[in-house]
Every structure is written in structure tokens, then in C-alpha cells.
């Protein structure tokens, strides 16, 4: 498969861990057994880890992270000189506190002047105990010899899960304004409806609807602090991968909610807009190009192009022009190319109920396999439906090899094999027109479109089997 679209990268705001305030941060540390070395302060950001500061320890193992700016609240970590993470802690308001720790005993970590971290460390210690018990029970379950033993272990595991849930709920209830509480709410895993038993498809659909309804419950999408965690971006990805239909309208519904909610988040909004723009610039599923058009029309065209640098802005606009030219239901862009006999061959001169337009390359290994498969179905079914094929060789340097390719692959001679001459390409460029790569969004080969009798686009970029199923459905209708 030969790809033509370049890798697309938006320039997001440079990630800054500094808040826009005049206050300072000053974290005094003493971490054994380190001394006469440099430790590093890092922060989680989406799926990344960023170094924010460094501290030189003296002979007594004492040092400090300090600066003239307050750090953005979030989940931070301290690393060894080798950049190995030693432990996590919270950065919140009042960034003047002390940390004393002995890495030989993780339970020795103590904070002075940071109530949020006292709560967070208590939570970490308790969950560590529960996790250890869970691992022990899981191993016992694997070696259980009787059904009764298995049931007994399962019941204990359920009790542990209940204990963990009660711990989290207690912190959220008692310390609702703490950063620990915010992270517990936002990181809450998806849960099945209570007492549900999945007996049939309807039960499954109802359970999915329940999870979708409660997945983002009480999660503030405008809170920038959620970006500075290792789980929030992953939670977003899991939501779309597991609980949202890939249909463009379903995706758009979810994005609209998230982005409108996030608008007041100075960092959250541009982060999410850029994330989704990159994700749907070249989407995984057919039909999701509509999502990028939605983002463009509802956000970028309403002032958000200021978030892009000039290069990214040009790439986005060029991509949108490509998509606008070949949406499902629109008239296909005109193609006036040259056939293998050197004669002009216009797509719109083809008179047939269906036309398949194939952009291909003789050197493309995928094309070498797929074109004979297409021809096989064409001879067996599609030709009888009146379908005609307009094949465009995108690799004009190998145009001389096309006749031999047709012969070797035993392709039907009634296909219209065409290519764009250098003179034609020059004329299009001089008139300021877009080439067919842009007009038909040809980013790999083979790239296939199905048109109706009026040359309106019925489908594009489907598999051969999907095209065949679609034509079966059309002919039945």
C-alpha cells in the first residue's frame, strides 16, 4: 500500500507547568539514600511525562525545588539521578512544604505543610495493602482445587473491591474539595448497572447505555488539573474505543459536549481540540471525515484557528478543502484524463447506473492483489449490473508498464485505464485548480469510489467486500 498524505502534526500550546500567578513554589526535600546528586521533579501530562524542575542535594541529602512561579496543580513525581520515578505526590495550592523520605521504606514518606498530600499518601498506603491482598487472593484462585475453594476466594475478592470502593467514596464525601477527591472522581472506572445479568442483546445495550450515562458523572471537563494526571487522556480514549459508536454523528455528539464544557479551561480546551483534530484528521473508520468537518465548522471557523501556527493552519485548511470536494452524496469531481490509447477519457461521459473509480499504482503490492480480486467480482456480478470501472494510474512514471500489467493480471479490457499527462497536470496547476489527489482524498492505493448514474458519490474507501454488499443492497432496493 502506497501512502501519499504526509504525517500531520498540529502544534499545540507549548506545555507549561507554570501557573499565571506571581506566587512561588518552594518544596524542601530530604530523600535517603541520595546525597551530593541531582533529583528531578516531573509531572504527568496526558500520556506524557515532563520534567519541571531539578534540585541539587547536599552532603546531608537536603535540597529544594523552588522558582518564581507557582506550578500547575496536578500529580507530580520525583525521580532519581537516573530519571527513575521514586514516588508520586500532589502539587496543589500553597506550594511551600517539605518532603522527608527514606526510599528503603515507601511508607516513610512524610509531608510537612501539605494536608492534601497527607490525605493522598494515606490513600496510597491503604490501597497498596488492598492491592497486595488482591494479588494474594488471585494467586489462590489460580491454584484452587475445588469449586468450593474458588467460590470462597471469589467472595473474598468481591469483599476487597467493596472495601476499596468504600475507601474512595469516603474520601470523596469527607474531603470533597481536595485534589485527591477530584482525581478519584475523574479516574472512577466504568461500572455495570447494579444487579444486572446480561442475558441477551437488549441487556447488553442497556448496560452500555448505563455506562455511557455515568462514565463522566461529576467530571469537570474545564478543570485543567485533570490534564496533569496519567489517567485522564487514557480514560477519554477508552470511552471512545469501548462505549461510543464509530458512526460520525455519535462521535460528534460526544465531542460537542466535551468541547463546549471545556471552553472555560485555559489548557483543557486547546488540548482536547488539538487531540480530536489529530485523531480525526485521518480517521480509522470510514465516514469519520465528517467529524473533522464538524470541528472545523463549529470551532476553528469561529475563531479557534488562532490556536494553530501558520504551517498547521495551512495543513488543516488544505485537508478541509479535500474533504469538502468528495463528501458522500456530492457530485464527484470531474476527471478528464487520457486512456492507454492516448485518447481523452472523461469520467462524466460514462453512461452507466454505477461507476467505480479506482486510483491505483502498478508498483503497489496491495494493488497487485486487489485489482484482480475486483475484476473477478466485476466479471461475475458487477458487469451484469451495468457497472463500469474508471481506473486512474497515479504513478505516471510507470504508465508504459500498464498494458503488460493488464495482460499479466488478466484484467478485463473494458475497464477504462487512464492517467494524467504532464501537460494536463501543468494546465490544472496554472489555472490554480486542485489535483485529483486532493479532490479525491487519495492518501493510499488502491483508493476506490462508487458513483451513481448522476456521478454522485455513494461510497468511498471501503473494502471490496463492503462495496459488493452495498451494491447487493442497492440492486435489491
Buried (B, 14 or more C-beta within 10 A) or exposed (E): EBEBBEEEEBEBEEBEBEBEEEBEBEBBBBBEEBBEBEBBBBBBBBEEBBEBBBBEBEEEBBBBBBBEBBBBBBBBBBBBEEEEEBBBBBBBEEBBBBBBBBBEEBEEBBBEBBEBBBBBBEBBEBBEEBEEBBEEBEEBBEEBEEEEEBEBBEEBBEEBEEBBEEBBEEBBEEBEEBBBBBBBBBBBEBEEBEEEEEEEEEEEEBBBEBBBEEBBEEBBBBBBBBBBBBBBBEBBEBBBEEBBEBEBEEBBEBBBEBBBBBBEBEBBBBBBBBBBBBBBBBBEBBBBBBBBBBBBEBBBEEEBBEBBEEEBBEBBBEBBEBBEBBBBEEBBBEBBBBBBEEEEBEBBEBEBEBBBBBBBBBBBEBBBEBBEEBBBBBEEBBBEBEBBBBBBBBBBEBBEBBEEBBEEBEBEEEBBBBBBEEEBEEEBEEEEEBEBBBBBBBBBBBBBBBBBEEBEBBBBBBEBEBBBEBBEEBBEE
